[in-house]
Amino acid sequence: MALIECKNAAFGYEGKAAVDQLNFSVEEGNYLCIVGENGSGKSTLMKGILGLISPMEGEILYDGLKSNEIGYLPQATDIQKNFPASVYEVVISGRLNQMGRRFFYNKADKKAAMDKMEMMGITDLRNTSYQELSGGQRQRVLLARALCATQKILLLDEPVTGLDPATTREMYQCIRELNEKHGIAVIMITHDIDMAVSEASHILQLAETQIFFGTTKQYKKSKIGRIWMGEEEDD
């Protein structure tokens, strides 16, 4: 079943499309990597999926999924590093979009936060200040926060930026386990094409328009895939 489907969609700003001709779907359990040069429309598409901007053309459909049920891990920023809160406070804030008119976290919210911290192996950091964490620990906390918002799909925007190689491998392994063991669909923006073809089930490549969508196996055999993997020269 397709959780998200784009049909002839275009997204942009002030009447100008940043990315168009989008025709792809993400089904339960998929692991989709979105690749492309800077300025190719990856971040604009992510905003469209999150419902922050509406399609200029075409449509984006959600099957059994609301925009506030999508877990989102944005790119790391210096502001995030200095966030003055405990790990628990950061994680449980992932429930805010689902609180409706409630002003306080209920038992379900608190249980979700504890469950996601345990899933990410950070329960022992519950009372630690977010500011005191390493880069890898911060990403695990933010991933637990994103998981508090969803049971079906995660959107990850360059989740390993700034991490050392060992921590990067750990993060990719963590994401793989969420996808394979817990059945959570993943949509990830990345510049790491080697990781994409080794980890993802599907590839979406953009260049201000959609130039490839299909399985990773199909991508490896395609001309654009071979060029990006350095196996064929671009004429």
N, C-alpha and C positions, 0 to 999 in steps of 0.2 A: 504494500500500500504506500502510495506517495505521500509523505508528510508535507512536502513543499513542491510546487510545480510552477515553473515560469513558462508562459506561453507568449511568444513574440513580444517579450517585454523590453522596455527601455527605461532607464533611470537617469536622472540628471537634475540640473538646477537652472532656474530662471529661463525655462523654455529650451535649454540646450542639453541634449543627451550626452552623458559621460560614457555610457555603455548601452548598446542596443542589440537587437536580434537575439535575445536570450531565450533559448528553448532547452530546458533541462529539468530534471526532477531529482528529488532526494527521497529515497524510500527508507523504511525502518531498517536499521542496522547498517546502512551505507556509511562509508567513510570517504567523503569528497574533499579533494584538495583543489583550491582555486589558485592558479598560477598565472603569471604574466609580468611584464615590465612595470616599473613605477608609472603611474598615470594611466594604466590600462583599464581602470574601472572597478578594481577589486573591492576597494573600500566603499565605493558608491553602491555596488551590488549588495554588500553586507548591510548597509543602512536600509536598502530596499527590503531585504529579507526580514529585518527587525521591525519593519513597519514605520521607520522614522521618516521615510519619504515614500511617496506613492508612485506607481508606474506612470510615465508620460505616455506610453503606448502599451498595448497588450495587457496582460494581467498576471498576478501572482496568486496562486491558490494554496490554501492550507486545508488539509484533510484531518480533522480531529485534533487540530493544533491551534492554539491562540497565540498571538504575538507575545503575551506576557508569560507564556509557558516555554519560551526559548531561552536556554542558558547562554549567556554571552560573556566571553573573556576578551576584553579589549587589549590593544597594545599597551605594554608597560610604559608608564610615564614617571617623571620625578615626583609629581604630585602624589601619585599612588604610594611611592616609597615613604613619604612623610605623613601618611594618613594616621591621625592620632586616635587609635582604637585598638582594642584587644583582638586577637585572632577570632574569638567567638563572636564578637560584635560585627566584624567584617563578614564572616560567613553567614550569620543569620540575616544580615541585611539583604541577602539574596531572596528573601521571602517577601520583601516590601511590595512588589508588584502584584502579589496574590492576596494581599490583606484587605483589599476593598476599602470599606469605611472603618475598619478596625484601627484603633490607635495603639494597640499593644500586641506583642507576639503571644500566641496561644501555645498550648501543649504540642500541637502538631508542628508548629514552626520550630519550637525548641528541639523537638525530637529529630526533625529533618536536619537541623544544623549539626547536632551531635552525630547523626548517622553519616553525613557527608564528610565530617572531619575524620571519623573513623575510616571511611572509605579511602581518604587521601593520606592516612597515616599521620595526622597532625593533632590528634586528640591531646597529646601531652603538651602541646603549645597553646592550649585553649586560653589561658590567662596571660600569655606573652603579648607584649606590645608589637603591633604589626611593624613598627619602625625598626625593631631590633632583629628582624628576620633576614636571612640570606635571600639572594635572588630566587633560588630554587624553592625555598620555603614560601616566599611571597606568592609565587605562581601556583603552588599547591593550595594555598589559602584562597586565592581568587578562583581557582578551579572548583573548590568546594563551594564557594559562594555561587558560582554559576550553576552548579548541580542542584542547589537549593531551589532554583527556579524551574527545574525541568525534570521530567522522567523519560524524555524521548529524544531530545536533540540539543547539541552544543554547537555554538558558533565561536570559533577561535581565530583571533586576528594576530598572526605572527607570535604565537605563544612562547617561543624560546628566544626572542630577541634579548640580547645582553647576557645570556646564560653561558657558562663555560661548557666545553664539550661533554664532560661527564654528566653534568646536570641536564644538559640538552637530551642526552640519551635516556636519562631517567624520566624526563617529562614525556618524551615520545612513547616510552613503554607504558607510562601511566595512562596516556590517552588511548593507546591500543587496547589496554585491558578494559577501560570503560566501554569501548566499542564492542569488543569481542565477548567479554564476560557479562556485561550488564546490558548489552543490546542497545546502547545509546548511539544514535546516529551522530556523526561528526561532520561539520563543514569547517574547513580550515584554510585561511589565507596563508600562503607560504612562498618564500623565494627559494626554498631548498628543494630543487627538483629531484635530487637523488632520494631524499626522504619521501617525497610525494609518491614516487613510483614504487618504493619499497613498502610503504605503509598503507596507502590509500586503496580503496576498491574502485574509485572513479576519479577522473581528472576533468576539470573545467578550465580551459585556457582562454584568456581574454586579451584583446588588443583594441580596446574601445568598442569592441564587438565580440561576439562569441566565435572563436576560431576552432575550438574542439570541445566536444563533450562525449564521453564514453567511458568504458571500463579502462583500468590501468593496462590490462593486456592489449586492448585495442590501441591505446596511446603509444605503447612501446613499439608497435608496428607501423604507426602513422609517420608521415614525413615530418610533421611539425614536432612530434615526440622525439624522433631520432635526432633532429637538429638541436632541440633543447637539451637532450642528454649527451650531446657532443659526438654523436655517432655518424652524423652526416653534415656536410657543409651546406650552408644556405646560399642558393644560387642568386 
